[in-house]
Amino acid sequence: MYGKLNSALTLLLAGSAFLMQSIVDGKLVFAHYMVGTVDASTNHAQLDIDGAINVGFDAFALNVGNPTADWAINTAQQLFDYAATKPFKLFFSFDFYGNGDISQHQTLFSRFKDHTAYLRYNNLPVVSSYSGGNVGPDTWKNFKNTNNVYLIPNPEADGNYYSNPEAFFRSWGDAVDGVFTWETAWPYTSDTPANVSSAKDQATKSAADAAGKAYMMGLSTLQYKHCCGDSWYRAGESTLPERMEQILALAPEFVEVITWNDAGESHYIGPCWAEGLTPEILQYGNSDTMPHDGWQPLIASFVAAFKANATSGSAMAPPKSSSFVGAMWYRGVLTSCGGSGATPPRGSGAALDAVNYAVVLPQDSAGMSVRVTSGGQVLATHAVSAGLNYRSVTGLKTGPQKLELLDGSGHVVASADSKVDVSDSPTDGFCNYNYYVAGLQ
């Protein structure tokens, strides 16, 4: 009996060791997680981690803007304690806009760096950042050497990062193991429609490759903020699927989805717990009334393709348990909303009155199509094929919105229906440019 138990324990430990190793080998995909107040009497931290595992993420990058606050430490503790029971890791992303003192971030890092749930790469604890270019290579080098970390900061603020990436890596080469590019995840704020571009990623990644450094690309949906004395929009009509294709083509070592729960900038794909948000943000970034989880199956398909070394969206596929994944997303107001007396956000000129969709089909798909209906009017019917299919269909009308997946006989296989009608009027005195997302079911 002892021998059987001992053998079983050996197998269990071997399996656990393999699981721990597999988390840090190969390509990794993270989700940026805004550390706010999470009520310890709820299961919110557990739901976040379980949800992230279902999408296929390897870890949360914990954005901490106030590393000395009790609420930040308490939330981090909840996350680490639960992650220790799951095949999931965590690491810190120092937010230098929130707190520019690297020593205070280091104190929080030191508290958790030896936790079993802390992500290690090349057997070193991982550290990243949001901003940090102004910290300078000498400070980062000292932090890296003092703490013996695998360092992937976000140093875009350095003047050479985009203009002369080769010179950047000559200055920063001893300070970093890789870099994280944040701003290229969306089109820049514009007065005219614009598509997301990977041109800067290509140049910076090429220099990183030549320097023997890793590269991490950001994947996101949109940016819309209407609080804290400012309001802006960075286009999200087809940004998510376009960016998926760019990442697959460039094949970086790491991807970070921006974000799991940033209600303030509207690019959340998971729940945004109300206990950590202000009433001002909840006016436009409430995940209960404006859910974005319909994007998660699409991202899960991307994650699987990325880890399988796919190089284009045509290689994406739904999980084996499903014959499709997809979503429809749209703004709840027309662009004419600004003409009703409410001031539109900066960058609103880039917005299109469009119903946006993405659908992923298996490799053996044939004869399928999608039909887009807005305000009771059919806007378009498009053929769709194996892999990733997406479009922004202009002509958005007031009223309900619908996406339908049709088989070769024209029968409806699945649909995504709006829960909120489109309006041409402001609500609470402003035009909300956040998206409603409906998953294909």
Secondary structure, DSSP 4 states (H G I P E B T S, - for coil): -HHHHHHHHHHHHHHHHHHHHHHTSS-EEEEEEE-----TTSSHHHHHHHHHHHHT--EEEEEES-TT-HHHHHHHHHHHHHHTTTT-EEEEEEETTT---HHHHHHHHHHHTTSTTB-EETTEEEEEEEEEGGG-HHHHHHHHHHHT-EEEEE-TTSTHHHH-HHHHHHHHTTT-SEEEE-GGGSPPP-SS------HHHHHHHHHHHHHT-EEEEEEE--EEEEETTEEEEE--SSHHHHHHHHHHHH--SEEEEE-SS-GGGT--SS---GGGS-HHHHTT--TTTS--GGGHHHHHHHHHHHHTT--SGGG----TT-S-EEEEEEESB-GGGGGGTPPPPBTGGG---EEEEEEEE-TT--SEEEEEEETTEEEEEEEE-SEEEEEEEE---SB-EEEEEE-TTS-EEEEEE-SS-BBSS-BTTB---PEEEEE--
